[in-house]
Amino acid sequence: MHGSELKDGLHSTPEEDPRPKLWPKVLGSMAIVGVMVGLMIGRLTAPDPLELQQIEPGADGLVLWFNQEPKVLGEQVSGSLAMLFNAKGETQKGEFKLNGKDVRWRVQHADGGLLLNLLAARPLHGDWHGAKVDGRWRLEVSLREE
């Protein structure tokens, strides 16, 4: 076969196959199914989002209940206490008594999660510690006057 000229009525190059090419479609379908199965498995194995479930007044501060242990960043700013949690939750506010004096608190959404502000007429200092209780995380914020 030296050329493409006709020899005995035949060409030296094969004719186009009239059947459709299914292999690319099969590979594409397998890729789509694999991605979908991977997304479903990832959704099933993903942990529950960290959530602030409840806030209660305590003896000398607040008790916050989470479904898991949160990362806590706290800072005392101009006599108030601000705490940032990497959690989701609702915006809330309230007040309680500390040594017979009012302390106001507010939870609001922030860039890093939820921001808890504790404010009183006099400077406050606070400590917090958490522990796992009945499958939930209990974070106790203890306040004292300066």
Buried (B, 14 or more C-beta within 10 A) or exposed (E): EEEEEEEEEEEEEEEEEEEEEEEEEEEEEEEEEEEEEEEEEEEEEEEEEBBBEEBEBBEBBBBBBBBBEBEBEBEBEEBBBBBBBEBEBEEBEEEBEBEEEEBBBBBEEEEEBBBBBBBBEEEBEBEBEBEEEEEEBBBBBBBEBE
